[in-house]
């Protein structure tokens, strides 16, 4: 398989091997890993925008959530800290229920 190097989930090489495919992998150092996780988060967020049905959307959102959890873990941020900040922002600025679009002059 040729193509762009990318971060893959832990069990992908084993699954590929069962299908007769040998993946060449290497273990990233911590700085590389954090960079690649953030790149993967952007990639998966873009895939959310392209999801064509509910099942695909759930699948892509699950990937995004897993990557958010990973970035948080790398930076020793607890999910409750993120949720607390989300709630503060919700109280201060509101959410997105009104579907407002800013249209600058």
C-alpha positions as CSV (number, residue, x, y, z in Angstrom):
1,X,0.0,0.0,0.0
2,X,1.4,3.3,-1.0
3,X,0.3,6.7,0.1
4,X,0.6,9.4,2.7
5,X,1.9,8.4,6.1
6,X,-0.8,8.7,8.7
7,X,-1.7,7.8,12.3
8,X,-3.6,4.6,12.6
9,X,-5.5,3.0,15.4
10,X,-3.6,0.4,17.5
11,X,-5.3,-2.8,16.2
12,X,-5.1,-1.9,12.5
13,X,-1.8,-3.7,11.8
14,X,-3.2,-6.9,13.3
15,X,-6.5,-6.7,11.3
16,X,-4.5,-6.0,8.1
17,X,-2.3,-9.0,8.8
18,X,-5.3,-11.3,9.1
19,X,-6.3,-10.2,5.6
20,X,-2.8,-10.9,4.3
21,X,-1.6,-7.3,4.3
22,X,1.6,-6.3,6.0
23,X,1.7,-2.7,7.1
24,X,5.0,-1.0,7.7
25,X,4.8,1.0,10.9
26,X,7.0,2.8,13.4
27,X,6.4,4.1,16.8
28,X,6.3,7.9,17.1
29,X,8.1,9.9,19.7
30,X,5.8,12.0,22.0
31,X,6.2,15.3,20.0
32,X,5.5,13.5,16.7
33,X,2.6,11.7,18.2
34,X,1.0,14.9,19.4
35,X,1.4,16.5,16.0
36,X,0.0,13.5,14.2
37,X,-3.0,13.2,16.6
38,X,-3.9,16.9,16.0
39,X,-3.5,16.4,12.2
40,X,-5.8,13.3,12.4
41,X,-8.3,15.3,14.4
42,X,-8.5,17.9,11.6
43,X,-8.8,15.0,9.0
44,X,-11.7,13.4,11.0
45,X,-13.4,16.7,11.5
46,X,-13.4,17.2,7.8
47,X,-14.9,13.8,7.3
48,X,-17.7,14.8,9.6
49,X,-18.6,17.6,7.1
50,X,-18.7,15.0,4.3
51,X,-20.8,12.3,6.1
52,X,-23.8,11.5,4.0
53,X,-26.1,9.7,6.4
54,X,-26.7,9.3,10.1
55,X,-24.6,6.1,10.5
56,X,-21.6,7.6,8.8
57,X,-22.0,10.8,10.9
58,X,-22.0,8.8,14.1
59,X,-18.9,6.9,13.0
60,X,-17.0,10.1,12.2
61,X,-18.1,11.8,15.4
62,X,-16.9,8.8,17.3
63,X,-13.5,9.2,15.6
64,X,-13.4,12.9,16.5
65,X,-14.3,12.2,20.1
66,X,-11.6,9.5,20.4
67,X,-9.1,12.0,19.1
68,X,-10.3,14.8,21.4
69,X,-9.9,12.4,24.3
70,X,-6.4,11.4,23.1
71,X,-5.2,15.1,22.8
72,X,-6.6,15.8,26.3
73,X,-4.8,12.7,27.7
74,X,-1.5,13.7,26.1
75,X,-1.8,17.1,27.7
76,X,-3.0,15.7,31.1
77,X,-6.4,17.5,30.7
78,X,-9.3,15.7,32.3
79,X,-12.6,15.5,30.3
80,X,-14.4,17.1,33.2
81,X,-12.1,20.2,32.7
82,X,-13.2,20.3,29.0
83,X,-16.8,19.9,29.9
84,X,-16.6,22.6,32.6
85,X,-15.1,25.0,30.1
86,X,-17.8,24.1,27.5
87,X,-20.4,24.8,30.1
88,X,-18.8,28.2,31.0
89,X,-18.8,29.2,27.4
90,X,-22.3,28.0,26.9
91,X,-23.5,30.2,29.8
92,X,-21.4,33.2,28.7
93,X,-22.0,33.1,24.9
94,X,-24.8,30.6,24.4
95,X,-24.9,27.6,22.2
96,X,-25.9,27.2,18.5
97,X,-29.6,26.5,18.9
98,X,-30.6,29.7,17.2
99,X,-28.6,28.8,14.0
100,X,-27.2,32.3,13.8
101,X,-24.9,33.3,10.9
102,X,-22.8,36.4,11.3
103,X,-22.7,38.4,8.1
104,X,-19.9,41.1,8.4
105,X,-20.2,44.2,6.2
